[in-house]
Amino acid sequence: MQAMLSFTLLLLPAALAARPFLEAPDIDAALAFGDLANGTTLPDLSSVIALHDFQYIAQRYMNDTFYMMYTHGAGGEWSYRNNLEAFSRYRFRPRGLIDPSNITDTLATTILGQNVSAPFFISPCAWAGGAHADGELNLVRAAAAEGILYIASDVSSKPKGDIAAAHAAAGPASLLFQQTYLEGDDADVAAYIARAEDAGVAAFVLTIDAAASGNRQRPWHHGVSERPRTEFKQITWERYAALRGMTDLPIVLKGVQSVETAVKAVEMGAAAIYLSNHGGRQLDFSPSPLEVALEIHRKAPWVFDQVEV
């Protein structure tokens, strides 16, 4: 028995050791795209066949610092990794010999009553100009070209007026939501809302998981981030209620990470909830959106019938 215990203890360090993190599978993207140097000509989009191809190209094409800014997480980056790996813990359960003749070749749906070509969208991401000089303008145009939603970040590289102009130029195919934080007093927020409404946004996306700054250690080591601040933003249910009184547009609550918050959002009349942990950038060891969705399904499945998720 003692020998068995000793053997088990010998194995413990290996079991607890940090295993390598595989951010993307090796699908031989190098055969298609080669060893891209920073700033070289991008491959033709038709040659990109998987999300992992985008990852491979971005890592080699982009400035190293900006690539790090788009791919880092808070703390030890466990939540960042878990966001990607959570899907690998669940399996498809195929049922054979099923008639496929009634399967349609479209993914079209609606988001808050707005028609879109697919049930996914371009999420808000700060400083899109780090990937390309046109930054958010490219994202507006690309989303409109494919008929999907683009949620513009409040922390943008391009002035909001330029983003609004690109949205208007794209015509009715462009669907634009505005992500926001509750910065300033009520007068500041009301003025912000009025400007966004004039720009033609169809909804607001209120980030609720950033009352304080994230502990982003990797950017700090690169010299491009400040230490976490100690002051807090007043992102409360009371301020959310006040915000609803300032606009007739839908308000999506972004950063829901528990069934309790989801239930409260329904009680408060939220138009939609956005399951997110800020890309793992805000609070390390926060759950992945998939895990939160499963928690809601187990404990309060009616939420999915009461509000868009």
C-alpha positions in Angstrom: 0.0 0.0 0.0 2.8 2.3 0.9 4.6 1.5 -2.4 1.4 2.3 -4.3 1.1 5.6 -2.5 4.7 6.5 -3.2 4.3 5.7 -6.9 1.1 7.8 -7.1 2.9 10.8 -5.5 5.7 10.4 -8.0 3.2 10.8 -10.8 1.5 13.8 -9.2 3.9 16.5 -10.5 3.4 15.3 -14.1 -0.3 15.2 -13.7 -0.4 18.8 -12.4 2.2 20.2 -14.8 0.9 22.7 -17.3 0.3 20.9 -20.5 1.0 22.5 -23.9 -1.9 24.6 -25.2 -2.8 23.8 -28.8 -4.5 27.0 -30.0 -5.2 25.6 -33.4 -4.8 22.2 -35.0 -2.0 21.5 -37.5 -3.9 21.2 -40.7 -0.9 21.9 -42.9 -1.8 25.5 -43.5 1.9 26.1 -44.3 1.5 24.1 -47.5 -1.1 26.6 -48.7 0.2 29.9 -47.4 3.9 29.5 -46.7 5.9 31.4 -44.1 4.2 34.7 -44.3 6.4 37.6 -43.2 4.8 40.6 -41.4 3.1 42.9 -43.8 3.5 40.8 -47.0 0.7 40.4 -49.5 -2.3 38.5 -48.0 -3.4 35.2 -49.6 -6.5 35.3 -51.8 -9.6 34.9 -49.6 -10.8 32.0 -51.8 -7.8 29.9 -50.6 -8.9 30.3 -46.9 -11.1 27.3 -46.1 -11.1 27.2 -42.3 -11.1 29.5 -39.2 -7.7 28.0 -38.4 -6.4 29.3 -41.7 -7.3 32.8 -40.6 -5.4 32.2 -37.3 -2.3 30.9 -39.2 -2.3 33.9 -41.5 -2.9 36.5 -38.8 -0.1 35.2 -36.6 2.4 35.5 -39.4 1.1 38.6 -41.2 0.2 40.9 -38.3 2.5 43.0 -36.2 3.5 40.8 -33.3 2.3 43.2 -30.6 -1.1 43.6 -32.2 -1.5 39.9 -32.7 -0.7 39.5 -29.0 -3.3 42.1 -28.1 -6.0 40.2 -30.0 -5.2 36.8 -28.6 -4.2 37.4 -24.9 -6.3 36.7 -21.8 -6.4 37.8 -18.2 -4.2 36.4 -15.5 -2.7 33.0 -16.5 -5.1 32.9 -19.5 -7.0 29.8 -18.3 -10.3 31.3 -19.4 -9.0 32.2 -22.8 -7.9 28.6 -23.3 -11.0 27.2 -21.8 -13.2 29.2 -24.3 -11.6 27.3 -27.1 -11.3 23.9 -25.4 -14.8 23.8 -23.9 -16.2 22.6 -27.2 -13.9 19.6 -27.3 -15.5 18.2 -24.1 -18.8 17.6 -25.9 -19.7 15.3 -28.7 -22.0 15.1 -31.7 -24.3 12.1 -31.5 -25.0 11.3 -35.2 -28.1 9.3 -36.1 -27.7 7.3 -39.3 -30.1 6.5 -42.1 -32.0 9.8 -41.8 -33.6 11.3 -44.9 -31.6 14.4 -45.8 -33.8 15.6 -48.6 -35.6 18.2 -46.4 -32.4 19.9 -45.2 -32.2 23.5 -46.5 -29.0 25.1 -47.7 -29.5 28.3 -45.8 -28.6 29.5 -42.3 -30.7 32.7 -42.5 -32.3 33.8 -39.3 -33.2 37.0 -37.4 -31.5 38.8 -34.5 -33.8 41.2 -32.6 -36.1 41.2 -35.6 -33.4 42.0 -38.1 -32.8 39.7 -41.0 -29.3 38.1 -41.2 -27.8 35.5 -43.5 -26.4 33.4 -40.6 -26.7 33.0 -36.8 -23.3 34.5 -36.1 -21.8 38.0 -36.2 -18.7 40.0 -35.9 -18.2 40.7 -32.2 -16.9 44.0 -30.9 -13.2 44.1 -30.7 -11.1 47.2 -29.7 -8.6 48.8 -32.0 -9.4 47.0 -35.2 -6.8 49.2 -36.9 -4.1 47.0 -35.5 -5.0 44.4 -38.1 -5.5 46.8 -41.1 -5.3 50.5 -41.7 -9.0 50.7 -42.5 -9.9 48.9 -39.2 -13.6 49.0 -38.4 -14.5 50.3 -41.9 -13.5 47.0 -43.4 -15.6 45.2 -40.8 -18.7 47.3 -41.7 -18.2 46.6 -45.4 -17.5 42.9 -45.0 -20.5 42.3 -42.7 -22.8 44.2 -45.2 -21.4 42.2 -48.1 -22.3 38.9 -46.4 -25.5 40.0 -44.7 -24.4 39.5 -41.2 -24.4 41.7 -38.1 -21.4 43.8 -37.0 -21.2 45.1 -33.5 -18.9 48.1 -33.4 -16.6 48.4 -30.4 -16.8 51.6 -28.3 -13.0 51.6 -28.3 -12.5 51.9 -32.0 -9.5 52.9 -34.2 -11.6 54.9 -36.5 -13.8 57.8 -35.5 -17.4 56.9 -34.9 -18.4 59.3 -37.6 -16.4 57.4 -40.2 -17.9 54.1 -39.0 -21.4 55.7 -39.4 -20.5 56.9 -42.9 -19.3 53.4 -43.9 -22.5 52.0 -42.5 -24.6 54.5 -44.5 -22.6 53.9 -47.7 -23.2 50.1 -47.4 -26.9 50.6 -47.7 -29.8 48.6 -46.3 -27.6 45.4 -46.2 -25.6 46.9 -43.4 -26.8 46.0 -39.9 -24.9 47.8 -37.1 -25.1 47.5 -33.3 -23.1 49.7 -31.0 -21.2 48.2 -28.0 -20.9 50.6 -25.1 -19.8 51.1 -21.5 -21.7 53.4 -19.2 -19.1 56.2 -19.2 -19.8 59.5 -17.5 -23.0 60.8 -15.9 -26.5 60.5 -17.3 -26.1 63.6 -19.4 -23.0 62.1 -21.0 -24.7 58.8 -21.7 -27.8 60.5 -23.1 -25.6 62.5 -25.5 -23.7 59.4 -26.5 -27.0 57.5 -27.2 -28.3 60.4 -29.4 -25.2 60.4 -31.5 -25.3 56.6 -32.0 -29.0 56.7 -32.9 -28.2 59.5 -35.5 -25.5 57.2 -36.9 -28.1 54.5 -37.7 -27.4 51.8 -35.2 -30.2 49.3 -34.7 -29.4 48.3 -31.0 -27.0 48.9 -28.2 -24.8 46.2 -26.6 -24.1 47.1 -23.0 -21.0 45.4 -21.6 -21.7 44.4 -18.0 -18.6 42.4 -17.1 -16.1 45.2 -17.0 -16.8 47.1 -13.8 -13.0 47.1 -13.3 -10.1 46.6 -15.6 -8.8 43.1 -16.3 -5.5 41.8 -14.9 -3.9 41.5 -18.3 -0.4 40.3 -17.6 0.8 39.4 -21.1 0.3 43.0 -22.5 1.9 44.4 -19.4 5.1 42.4 -20.1 5.0 43.7 -23.7 4.8 47.3 -22.3 1.4 48.1 -23.9 -0.9 47.8 -20.9 -1.4 49.5 -17.6 -1.7 47.7 -14.2 -5.3 47.1 -13.2 -7.0 50.2 -11.9 -8.6 50.2 -8.5 -11.6 52.4 -9.3 -14.9 50.8 -10.4 -17.5 51.7 -13.1 -21.1 52.0 -11.9 -22.6 49.3 -14.1 -25.7 48.3 -12.1 -29.3 47.2 -12.7 -30.4 50.7 -11.7 -28.2 52.3 -14.4 -29.4 49.8 -16.9 -33.0 50.8 -16.1 -32.0 54.4 -16.5 -30.4 53.6 -19.9 -33.6 51.9 -21.1 -35.4 55.2 -20.4 -33.0 57.1 -22.7 -33.7 55.1 -25.9 -36.3 53.1 -27.7 -33.7 50.8 -29.3 -33.1 47.3 -27.9 -30.4 46.9 -25.4 -28.4 43.7 -25.3 -26.7 42.8 -22.1 -23.2 41.5 -22.9 -21.1 39.6 -20.4 -23.8 37.3 -18.8 -21.8 34.5 -17.0 -24.3 32.8 -14.7 -27.9 31.6 -14.7 -28.7 34.1 -11.9 -27.8 37.0 -14.1 -29.7 35.6 -17.1 -32.8 35.2 -14.9 -32.5 38.7 -13.6 -32.1 40.1 -17.1 -35.4 38.5 -18.1 -37.0 40.0 -15.0 -35.6 43.4 -16.0 -37.0 43.2 -19.5 -33.8 42.8 -21.4 -34.2 42.5 -25.2 -31.4 39.9 -25.4 -28.5 38.5 -23.4 -25.0 37.9 -24.8 -23.1 35.1 -23.1 -19.5 36.2 -22.9 -16.5 36.4 -20.6 -14.9 39.2 -22.6 -12.8 36.6 -24.5 -11.2 35.5 -21.3 -9.6 39.0 -21.0 -11.5 40.2 -17.9 -11.5 37.7 -15.1 -9.4 34.5 -15.3 -11.3 31.3 -14.3 -14.6 32.7 -15.5 -16.7 30.1 -17.3 -16.9 29.9 -21.1 -20.1 31.0 -22.8 -20.8 27.3 -23.8 -20.7 26.3 -20.1 -23.0 29.2 -19.1 -25.5 28.2 -21.8 -25.5 24.6 -20.5 -26.0 25.9 -16.9 -29.0 28.0 -18.1 -30.4 25.0 -20.0 -30.2 22.8 -16.9 -31.5 25.3 -14.3 -33.7 27.8 -16.1 -34.4 26.5 -19.6 -37.4 28.8 -20.0 -34.9 31.7 -20.3 -34.3 30.6 -24.0 -38.0 31.1 -24.6 -38.3 34.5 -22.9 -35.3 36.3 -24.4 -32.9 36.1 -27.3 -29.6 34.5 -26.2 
